[in-house]
Structure formats: C-alpha cells, structure tokens
Amino acid sequence: MAKPKLKEHRIRMDWCKGCGICVAFCPKSVLELDAQDKVSVARAEDCICCRLCELRCPDMAIEVVVEQEGLQ
C-alpha cells in the first residue's frame, strides 16, 4: 500500500476551541495554535497523514484529506 499523500487540512475554526490536543499529538509538529488560540497548519509539508490530530480532536474540528490514488 502506498503512503498517503496530503491534499489538505480542513479546519473548522468555528468548532475549534483551542485546546491544543491536536498540537500535542502531532508527531511532526505540523500544527500550532495561532494568536487567537485556534489551530493552524504551520508545516504542511511535514505531515505524514497519521490523522492523530483528527482522531484526538474532541470537537471534530480538523480533518486530514489525502489524495485518492488513481483518481484525478
């Protein structure tokens, strides 16, 4: 199975309460909290698509979207 390739991070800012759980669980330090204590993608190129941020977010405010193989 091929390694998933990141398409985008979808963040629902209105759902994010700035708890920082996603930031803490990211193994590659891709995410940060911004000046308003909302999650932001600081280093998308380092994302390994593990989805720990998505799985740990208590408010379902973040989604990791990967490119589908064979689809254009």
Secondary structure by P-SEA (a helix, b strand, c coil): cccccccbbbbccccccccccccccccccccccccccccccccccccccccccccccccccbbbbbbbcccc
